[in-house]
């Protein structure tokens, strides 16, 4: 066999006796947008970006929202938010410790304890390596800490919890603003607003020495035409 057929791998007889045909086109991979640049990614270290993704467990009883900030293939920041499964919160605690410092490929092949978190990692991997990140066209990308900024004041996840029955109607339990304390109804018993308490803000005030009752009052707010209500109800007891 001539030198031009040399190969570091074993070949079948049929391939070994084939002649060589020169490869004409070799322009590399298509460039993808990464932090304001077009990058031809050929290895994990070529990948950068910040993005979010959703995962779910096999019986679909709980979900995870995972946010990763990747720089040069390394996960520098991870935000793990879970809902619907009590065990998942403890899995998230482990995942938030495990993920930072790993390469994207390591993270994809790491047991993140919970199906939902593992699925979220898979979905994020696809987004990131295909250039579909939130920071794809942001020059320099997002700083480390962007995940915490997503949580807002009080560093709490944005959660919506609503409950309704045909017999008794809807109940607002939790909104982005916080824990719903009262619902405002008009003369037709239709919802026109709600009152809430920001638990993150209240906790921060208490930590600063404000008396709990005063902290509670300072952390309250309303939405909609709350002041125009004919009737107010406690969504958990009325």
N, C-alpha and C positions, 0 to 999 in steps of 0.2 A: 504494500500500500504506500502510495507516495506521501510525502510530508504534508501536502495540502489537505489530506484527509484526516490528519491527526486530530484526536478529540480526547478530552480527559475522562469521558464516559464510555462505557461499553456500548458497542453498536451491533445491531443485527447484521447478518451477512449481506442481506439485501441493501441496507443503507451503506455499509462499508464499501460496496462495489459501485455505488452511484458516483457520477461525476459532480463537480462543484458548479453551482450557478451563483454568480455574484449577486449579493443583495444590493438592489439599487436605491430604494428609499429607506433612509434611516434618520428621520428628522426628530425623533424622540417623542415623548408624550405631549399631548395637547396641553398648553398652559392653563392653569386655573387661577382665579383671583384669590389672593391671600394678603390681607392687611394692606390694601392699596397697591399691590404689585401683581404682575402676572408671572407665575412660577411654573416651570416644568419640573414637577415633583417626580423624583426617581427613587427616593428613599424616605424613610420616616422623618429624618432630620430636616427634610425640605418642607415640612408641614407646619403651619401656624394658623391660629384662628380662635375666636371665641364664639360659642354657640350653645343652644339649648336643645334638649330632646326629651321625648316621653317614652317610658317603658312600662310594661305591664307583666304581671306574673301569669303563670300557665293557666290557673283557673280564673284569671281576670278578676280577682277579688281586691286587688290593690294596684296603685300606680306610683311611678316615680318620675319626677322632673329632674333631669341631670343637666347641670351647666358646667362646661369645661373651658378653661383658658389655656390654650396650647401655644408654646413658643419653641420653635425649632424641634418639633416632635416630642417635646417633654410637657407633661401636664403640670402647669405651675399653680393652678387654682381649680378647685372643685366645689360646687354647691350641690348638695343632695337634698331634695325635698320629696317627702313621701306622704301618701294619704291612703286611708282605707284598710290598713293592716297594722295591728299593734306591733308585731314582730319586725315589721319593715323599718320602723324608726331605729331600732337597735342595729339592724343591718346597715342602715344609712350611716350610723356613727362609725362603724368599721370601714365602710367604703370611703368616707371623707378622710380617713386617716391613711388608707391604702393607696388611693389614686394619685395624690400629688407626688411628683418625682418620677413617676413611671413614664415610659414612652407610650405612645398611642397603641402600638402593637402589644406591648406588655399588658396594658390595661384591658385590651380586647380579650386577651387570653388569661385574665385573672378572675378567680372566683370572687365575685363581689357580694357573696353570701345570699343575696335575694334575687329571685328570677326577674323581678321588675327592674332592679338596678342593672343587672346584666343586660337585659333587653335595651334599656336606655343607653348603655355604653355602646351596644352594637349600632343603634340608630345614629348616635352621635359620630361614631367612627365613619359611617357612610357619608354623613353631611360634611365632615371635616376633610376627608381625603378627596372628595369630589369638588371642593371649593364652594360649598353652599353654606358657609358660616355667616353669622350675624355681622362679623367684622370684615367680610371679604373685601369691601371697598373703603374701609377706614384706614387711612394712612398710619402706619405704625401699630395698628390694632388697638385693642383695649388694654388699659393698665391692669396689673394684678390688683384685685380688689373690686373689679367690675361686678363680680358675683354678689358681694355684700351690698353694693349699691342697688342692685336689683331688688333687694329686700326692703329698702326704704327705711324710714325712721323706726327705731325699735327692733330692727333686724328680725322681722317676722315674715313668714311666707304669706302670700296673698291667697286666702282661702275663701271659697264661697260655699256655704252649707244651707240648702233650702229643703223644706219638707212640705208636701202637700197631699191632701186627701180629697176625694170627690165629695165626701160628706161634709168636711169642715173647712176646705179651702187651703190656702197657702200659709206657711209660716217661714219668716226670714230668721235664720239662726245666726249666721255669720256672713259678713261682707268683707271686701278688701279693707274697708276702714276699721273693722273690728267686730267685736261681739255685739250682736243686736239685742238691745234691752227692751225696746218697745216698738210696736208697729202702729202707724197712724192710719185710721180708717175714716172715710167720708160718710155721708148720710146713707149711701148705698152699701156700706160695709166693704167698699173697695179700697185697696191699699194706695195711699197717696204719699207715703214717706216712712221713714224709720229713724229711730234713735240708736246710737251705738256708743260703745266705750272702747277706746284703743288700748288694748291690754299691754302692748309694748310700751307705749307712752306712760301708762299708769305705773307699770313696774319700774321704769326708769326714774319716775318722780319719787316713788317709795324708796328706791335705793339712794336717792339724794337727800333723804330725810323728811320728805313731805308726809304728813299723816295720811294713812290709807284712805279715809273718807274724803279728804281734800284732794288727794291724788285722783280718786275716782271721779270727782266732780270736774276737775280740770281736764280730764281725758275724754269727756263726753262730747258728742256732737250730733247733729241731725242732718238728714238728707231729704230732699223733696219738699213737699208742702206740709211738713210736719206740724207747723204751728196752726194750720187751717183745719186740723182734724176735728171731727165730731166725737171720735172715740179713740182711745189708745188701749192696746192690749199687750200683755206679756206673751211673746210667741211660744214660750215653753210651758205656760200654765193656764192660758186662757184660750 
